[in-house]
């Protein structure tokens, strides 16, 4: 038997012991890869959303918070259905310190052809919008025409297809890049198209009127403050001078989410560290037991002319094979437990969740493999050091 095949044969000869070592290293790899992947996805989602937003203040009807969390409006695109008179837009634009004020109107469909559940429709003013329009421009360079819509990446309707909303046929002209938020399941249109969809919803009994003499409605105003102006002061002025609205600083919501993400990161990092330490301790114990069990075997090999260095190489080779196989298994288990459930993870955590690029995932998997091999190598080196102190004659006499 060739020396290069001896480690592999030794592992197969004791399948129970080998399986236990594989499971330990797989646990370590799964914790490192899975935990790091979740944290990386949360950070990517938050960075993506922050890059998309660009607003300093969001002005909403005072009644909105009783229907949906303001934080969910920002982070998950859970806009709901709430309205205020469009005259609020003029009041916001007239406020000192306001550079741009862009309206949006929200509508939740009962059901759309694209989806088994209702989707969120968001109407924008293409001339003033600085939130969604730059994002749309990445995929569609023309102005949105009558009954034309742009869909998020998770809406199954393709470009060129017709999407029916409240029995109105809209034409899909573009799909947007992923953000990792609920906005990926939204449909975007112009305010003129939104008025027709609101009227169609009214015809089906979905009431949106806020008073008997108002039919020009908006749901939110996104505000960018002029350079040099204090966002807090502008926000306070809007809350004090514009009736029946609530102005919320977008940055404060991002700060809250960043704090939540930091807490989750610490918890996951602590879990990874605990699993790492536990795996190392258990591996050291397992290898100590293995050395004790195989003392006579190693003694015979020494008497047959195998040097101490050769025995140490044998132990390290077995350790390396176990660690590599366990790391690959652990990465596979973690991938199977994370990738298919990204939507569920996002929903449970209530935070933006955007899976990193394939290059980043491969880099993370490589780091996980190296980390697992390092732990296995430390345990193997410790076992090899203990083995070098074993006297062959004493080891053989122990079994007599």
C-alpha positions as CSV (number, residue, x, y, z in Angstrom):
1,X,0.0,0.0,0.0
2,X,1.4,3.4,-0.9
3,X,2.1,5.8,1.9
4,X,-0.1,8.4,0.2
5,X,-3.1,6.1,0.5
6,X,-2.6,5.2,4.1
7,X,-4.5,8.2,5.7
8,X,-7.5,7.5,3.4
9,X,-7.5,3.8,4.3
10,X,-7.2,4.6,8.0
11,X,-10.2,6.9,7.9
12,X,-12.3,4.2,6.1
13,X,-11.2,1.5,8.5
14,X,-13.0,3.4,11.4
15,X,-16.2,4.8,9.8
16,X,-17.8,5.7,13.2
17,X,-14.8,7.7,14.4
18,X,-14.5,9.4,11.0
19,X,-18.2,10.3,10.8
20,X,-18.0,11.9,14.2
21,X,-15.0,14.0,13.1
22,X,-16.8,15.0,9.9
23,X,-19.9,16.1,11.8
24,X,-17.8,18.2,14.2
25,X,-16.0,20.0,11.4
26,X,-19.3,20.3,9.4
27,X,-20.9,22.0,12.4
28,X,-18.1,24.5,12.6
29,X,-18.2,25.3,8.9
30,X,-21.9,25.6,8.8
31,X,-21.9,28.0,11.7
32,X,-19.2,30.2,10.1
33,X,-20.5,30.2,6.6
34,X,-24.2,30.4,7.4
35,X,-23.8,33.1,10.1
36,X,-21.5,35.2,8.0
37,X,-23.8,34.9,5.0
38,X,-26.8,36.1,6.9
39,X,-25.0,39.1,8.4
40,X,-23.4,39.9,5.0
41,X,-26.9,39.8,3.3
42,X,-28.4,42.1,5.9
43,X,-25.6,44.6,5.5
44,X,-26.0,44.4,1.7
45,X,-29.7,45.0,2.0
46,X,-29.3,48.0,4.2
47,X,-26.6,49.5,2.0
48,X,-28.8,49.0,-1.1
49,X,-31.8,50.6,0.5
50,X,-29.8,53.5,1.8
51,X,-28.3,54.1,-1.6
52,X,-31.8,54.0,-3.1
53,X,-33.5,56.3,-0.7
54,X,-31.8,59.7,-0.7
55,X,-34.6,61.4,1.2
56,X,-34.0,63.3,4.5
57,X,-37.6,63.4,5.6
58,X,-40.8,61.4,4.8
59,X,-44.1,63.2,5.3
60,X,-47.1,60.9,5.9
61,X,-50.7,61.3,7.0
62,X,-51.0,61.3,10.8
63,X,-53.3,58.3,10.4
64,X,-50.7,56.2,8.7
65,X,-48.9,54.9,11.8
66,X,-52.1,53.3,13.0
67,X,-52.1,51.2,9.8
68,X,-48.5,50.4,9.3
69,X,-45.1,50.9,11.0
70,X,-43.2,53.9,9.6
71,X,-40.1,51.8,9.8
72,X,-41.7,49.1,7.6
73,X,-42.6,51.8,5.1
74,X,-39.0,52.6,4.7
75,X,-37.4,49.2,5.1
76,X,-39.9,46.8,3.6
77,X,-42.0,48.8,1.2
78,X,-45.0,47.9,3.3
79,X,-46.8,51.0,2.4
80,X,-50.4,50.0,2.9
81,X,-53.2,52.3,1.9
82,X,-53.5,55.8,3.5
83,X,-54.0,59.1,1.9
84,X,-53.9,62.9,2.4
85,X,-55.0,65.9,0.3
86,X,-52.5,66.6,-2.5
87,X,-52.4,70.3,-1.2
88,X,-50.0,69.0,1.5
89,X,-47.4,68.8,-1.3
90,X,-47.5,72.6,-1.9
91,X,-47.3,73.3,1.8
92,X,-44.2,71.1,2.1
93,X,-42.5,72.7,-1.0
94,X,-43.1,76.1,0.5
95,X,-41.3,75.3,3.7
96,X,-37.9,76.9,4.1
97,X,-35.0,74.6,3.7
98,X,-36.8,72.2,1.4
99,X,-34.9,71.6,-1.9
100,X,-37.1,68.9,-3.5
101,X,-40.4,67.4,-2.4
102,X,-41.7,64.4,-4.4
103,X,-45.1,62.8,-3.9
104,X,-46.0,59.1,-4.0
105,X,-49.4,57.5,-4.0
106,X,-49.9,53.9,-2.7
107,X,-52.4,51.3,-3.7
108,X,-52.6,47.6,-2.7
109,X,-54.2,45.4,-5.3
110,X,-56.7,42.8,-4.4
111,X,-54.8,40.4,-6.6
112,X,-52.7,40.7,-9.8
113,X,-52.1,38.3,-12.7
114,X,-48.5,38.0,-11.7
115,X,-48.9,36.9,-8.2
116,X,-51.0,34.7,-5.9
117,X,-51.1,37.5,-3.3
118,X,-51.8,41.2,-3.6
119,X,-49.0,43.5,-4.7
120,X,-48.2,47.1,-3.8
121,X,-48.6,49.7,-6.5
122,X,-46.7,52.9,-6.1
123,X,-47.5,56.0,-8.2
124,X,-44.7,58.5,-8.7
125,X,-44.2,61.9,-10.4
126,X,-41.5,61.3,-12.9
127,X,-40.7,65.0,-13.1
128,X,-39.8,65.5,-9.5
129,X,-39.2,62.0,-8.1
130,X,-35.7,61.4,-6.8
131,X,-36.4,58.1,-5.0
132,X,-37.6,55.6,-7.5
133,X,-36.9,57.4,-10.8
134,X,-33.1,57.1,-10.7
135,X,-33.6,53.4,-9.9
136,X,-36.0,53.0,-12.9
137,X,-33.5,54.9,-15.2
138,X,-31.1,52.0,-14.7
139,X,-33.5,49.7,-16.5
140,X,-35.7,52.0,-18.6
141,X,-34.6,55.3,-20.1
142,X,-38.0,56.6,-21.3
143,X,-40.8,58.4,-19.5
144,X,-43.6,56.2,-18.1
145,X,-46.6,56.5,-20.4
146,X,-50.3,56.0,-19.8
147,X,-50.9,52.6,-18.2
148,X,-47.3,51.7,-18.4
149,X,-45.7,50.1,-15.3
150,X,-42.3,49.0,-14.0
151,X,-42.2,45.9,-11.8
152,X,-39.8,44.8,-9.0
153,X,-37.5,41.9,-9.6
154,X,-39.8,39.4,-7.7
155,X,-42.9,40.2,-9.7
156,X,-43.2,37.4,-12.3
157,X,-44.7,39.5,-15.1
158,X,-42.1,39.9,-17.8
159,X,-41.2,43.0,-20.0
160,X,-43.8,43.3,-22.8
161,X,-46.5,41.4,-20.9
162,X,-49.8,42.8,-19.7
163,X,-50.5,43.0,-16.0
164,X,-54.1,43.2,-15.0
165,X,-54.8,45.3,-11.8
166,X,-58.4,45.9,-10.8
167,X,-59.5,44.8,-14.3
168,X,-57.3,47.4,-15.8
169,X,-54.7,46.3,-18.3
170,X,-51.2,47.8,-17.7
171,X,-48.2,47.2,-19.9
172,X,-44.9,46.1,-18.3
173,X,-42.0,48.1,-19.8
174,X,-39.1,47.2,-17.4
175,X,-38.0,45.2,-14.4
176,X,-35.9,46.7,-11.6
177,X,-32.7,45.5,-9.9
178,X,-33.0,43.7,-6.6
179,X,-33.0,45.7,-3.4
180,X,-33.6,42.9,-0.8
181,X,-36.8,44.7,0.5
182,X,-40.5,44.4,0.0
183,X,-40.1,46.9,-2.8
184,X,-38.9,44.0,-5.0
185,X,-42.6,42.9,-5.2
186,X,-44.0,46.3,-6.0
187,X,-45.3,47.8,-9.2
188,X,-44.5,51.4,-10.2
189,X,-46.5,53.8,-12.4
190,X,-47.0,57.5,-13.0
191,X,-49.5,59.5,-10.9
192,X,-51.8,59.7,-14.0
193,X,-51.9,55.9,-14.2
194,X,-52.4,55.7,-10.5
195,X,-55.5,57.9,-10.7
196,X,-57.1,55.5,-13.1
197,X,-56.2,52.5,-10.9
198,X,-57.7,54.3,-7.9
199,X,-60.9,54.9,-9.8
200,X,-61.0,51.3,-10.9
201,X,-60.5,50.2,-7.2
202,X,-63.3,52.6,-6.2
203,X,-65.6,50.9,-8.8
204,X,-64.9,47.6,-7.0
205,X,-65.8,49.0,-3.6
206,X,-62.3,49.8,-2.3
207,X,-62.8,53.3,-0.9
208,X,-59.9,55.8,-0.8
209,X,-61.7,59.1,-0.4
210,X,-60.7,61.1,2.7
211,X,-63.5,63.6,2.3
212,X,-66.5,64.2,0.0
213,X,-64.9,67.0,-1.9
214,X,-61.4,65.6,-2.4
215,X,-60.4,63.3,-5.2
216,X,-56.7,64.4,-5.7
217,X,-54.8,62.2,-3.2
218,X,-51.2,61.4,-2.3
219,X,-49.9,59.0,0.3
220,X,-46.4,60.4,1.1
221,X,-44.0,63.2,0.3
222,X,-40.3,62.5,0.2
223,X,-38.2,65.5,1.1
224,X,-34.6,66.4,0.3
225,X,-33.3,69.3,2.5
226,X,-31.1,72.0,1.1
227,X,-27.3,71.9,1.8
228,X,-26.5,73.8,5.0
229,X,-30.0,73.4,6.5
230,X,-30.5,71.5,9.7
231,X,-32.7,68.4,8.8
232,X,-34.1,68.3,12.4
233,X,-35.3,71.9,12.3
234,X,-37.0,71.4,8.9
235,X,-38.6,68.3,10.2
236,X,-39.8,70.1,13.4
237,X,-41.2,72.9,11.3
238,X,-43.2,70.5,9.1
239,X,-44.7,68.8,12.1
240,X,-45.7,72.1,13.6
241,X,-47.1,73.9,10.6
242,X,-48.6,71.3,8.2
243,X,-51.8,69.9,9.6
244,X,-52.8,66.3,9.9
245,X,-49.3,65.0,8.9
246,X,-46.3,63.4,10.6
247,X,-42.8,64.2,9.3
248,X,-40.2,61.5,10.1
249,X,-36.5,61.8,9.6
250,X,-35.3,58.9,7.4
251,X,-31.8,58.9,9.1
252,X,-33.3,58.2,12.5
253,X,-35.0,55.0,11.1
254,X,-31.7,53.9,9.5
255,X,-29.9,54.5,12.8
256,X,-32.5,52.2,14.6
257,X,-32.0,49.5,12.0
258,X,-28.2,49.8,12.1
259,X,-28.4,49.4,15.9
260,X,-30.6,46.3,15.4
261,X,-28.2,44.9,12.8
262,X,-25.3,45.5,15.1
263,X,-27.0,43.6,17.9
264,X,-27.7,40.7,15.5
265,X,-24.1,40.8,14.3
266,X,-22.8,40.5,17.9
267,X,-25.1,37.7,18.6
268,X,-24.1,35.7,15.5
269,X,-20.5,36.5,16.0
270,X,-20.7,35.2,19.6
271,X,-22.5,32.1,18.4
272,X,-19.8,31.5,15.8
273,X,-17.0,32.0,18.4
274,X,-18.8,29.6,20.8
275,X,-19.1,26.9,18.2
276,X,-15.5,27.4,17.1
277,X,-14.3,27.0,20.7
278,X,-16.5,24.0,21.3
279,X,-15.5,22.4,18.1
280,X,-11.8,22.9,18.9
281,X,-12.2,21.4,22.4
282,X,-14.1,18.5,21.2
283,X,-11.7,17.9,18.3
284,X,-8.8,17.9,20.8
285,X,-10.5,15.4,23.0
286,X,-11.4,13.2,20.0
287,X,-7.8,13.2,18.7
288,X,-6.5,12.5,22.2
289,X,-8.8,9.5,22.4
290,X,-7.7,8.5,18.9
291,X,-4.0,8.7,19.8
292,X,-4.6,6.6,22.9
293,X,-6.6,4.0,20.9
294,X,-4.0,3.7,18.2
295,X,-0.8,3.7,20.4
296,X,0.0,0.1,19.5
297,X,-0.7,0.7,15.8
298,X,1.7,3.7,15.8
299,X,4.3,1.7,17.8
300,X,4.2,-1.1,15.1
301,X,4.7,1.5,12.4
302,X,7.7,2.9,14.3
303,X,9.2,-0.6,14.6
304,X,8.7,-1.0,10.8
305,X,10.9,2.0,10.2
306,X,8.4,4.9,10.0
307,X,10.0,7.9,11.5
308,X,8.3,10.2,14.0
309,X,8.1,12.8,11.3
310,X,6.3,10.3,9.1
311,X,3.8,9.6,11.8
312,X,3.1,13.3,12.4
313,X,2.6,13.7,8.7
314,X,0.1,10.7,8.8
315,X,-1.9,12.4,11.6
316,X,-1.9,15.7,9.8
317,X,-3.0,14.1,6.6
318,X,-5.9,12.4,8.2
319,X,-6.9,15.6,10.0
320,X,-6.7,17.5,6.7
321,X,-8.9,15.1,4.9
322,X,-11.5,15.1,7.7
323,X,-11.4,18.9,7.9
324,X,-11.8,19.4,4.2
325,X,-14.6,16.9,3.8
326,X,-16.4,18.3,6.9
327,X,-15.9,21.9,5.7
328,X,-17.4,21.1,2.3
329,X,-20.3,19.3,4.0
330,X,-20.9,22.2,6.4
331,X,-20.9,24.8,3.6
332,X,-23.3,22.7,1.6
333,X,-25.7,22.3,4.6
334,X,-25.5,26.0,5.4
335,X,-26.2,27.0,1.8
336,X,-29.2,24.6,1.7
337,X,-30.5,26.1,4.9
338,X,-30.1,29.8,3.9
339,X,-30.5,30.4,0.1
340,X,-34.0,28.8,-0.3
341,X,-35.4,30.7,2.7
342,X,-34.2,34.3,2.0
343,X,-37.7,35.7,2.0
344,X,-38.6,33.9,5.2
345,X,-35.4,35.3,6.9
346,X,-36.2,38.8,5.7
347,X,-39.7,38.6,7.0
348,X,-38.7,37.1,10.4
349,X,-36.0,39.7,11.0
350,X,-37.9,42.6,9.6
351,X,-34.8,44.0,7.9
352,X,-33.6,44.4,4.3
353,X,-32.0,41.2,3.1
354,X,-29.9,41.1,-0.1
355,X,-27.8,38.1,-0.9
356,X,-24.2,39.2,-1.9
357,X,-22.8,38.5,-5.3
358,X,-21.6,35.1,-6.4
359,X,-18.0,36.3,-6.1
360,X,-18.6,37.4,-2.5
361,X,-20.3,34.1,-1.6
362,X,-17.4,32.1,-3.1
363,X,-14.9,34.2,-1.2
364,X,-16.9,33.6,2.0
365,X,-17.0,29.9,1.3
366,X,-13.2,29.9,0.7
367,X,-12.6,31.7,4.0
368,X,-14.8,29.2,5.8
369,X,-12.8,26.3,4.3
370,X,-9.5,27.8,5.4
371,X,-10.9,28.5,8.9
372,X,-12.1,25.0,9.3
373,X,-8.8,23.6,8.0
374,X,-7.0,25.8,10.5
375,X,-9.0,24.4,13.5
376,X,-8.5,20.9,12.2
377,X,-4.8,21.6,11.7
378,X,-4.4,22.9,15.3
379,X,-6.1,19.8,16.7
380,X,-4.0,17.5,14.4
381,X,-0.7,19.3,15.3
382,X,-1.5,18.9,19.0
383,X,-2.3,15.2,18.5
384,X,0.9,14.8,16.5
385,X,3.0,16.4,19.2
386,X,1.6,14.0,21.8
387,X,2.3,11.1,19.4
388,X,6.0,12.1,19.1
389,X,6.4,11.4,22.8
390,X,5.1,7.9,22.7
391,X,7.7,5.2,23.3
392,X,7.1,2.2,20.9
393,X,8.3,-0.4,23.4
394,X,6.2,0.9,26.2
395,X,3.1,1.1,23.9
396,X,3.5,-2.5,22.8
397,X,4.0,-3.9,26.3
398,X,0.8,-2.1,27.4
399,X,-1.3,-4.6,25.5
400,X,0.4,-7.7,27.0
